[in-house]
């Protein structure tokens, strides 16, 4: 019995495996933090890319006013190329405002004949980013929906 206590005392003073145990506790936490930091930077980066593309779309719209549907389609193609988005993720819509109404409408014919009609192009871009952590059941996809309205007349 005394040999058992002697062996336990000797084992209690042995610190050869302490580094392995500490590493086993710390490495998973550091790995999760690194992965989280990378994913958050990817989310922020994509958001910034979308905002920059929206600013570029506004500049192109103001540089060459898309009066016709074919010109709006060409502008939509430019936005799709610059953002890398699919054709169904970018829409350009012509909108109108009667006088100083708060709402934009799709048809200027509904305005009163004496109304001042302002014409707009509404640019809408949608995208989804799925972080790695969502495959582990944490969180879900991040949806981007960026809309810009440009007054052209």
Secondary structure, DSSP 8 states (H G I E B T S, - for coil): -HHHHHHHHHHHH--TTHHHHHHHHHHHHHHHHHHHHHHHHHHHHHHHHHHHHHHHHHHHHHHS---SHHHHHHHHHHHHHHHT--GGGEEEEEEEEETT-SS-BS-GGGS-TTS-EEEEEEEEEEEEE--GGGGGTSS--EEEEEEEEEE--
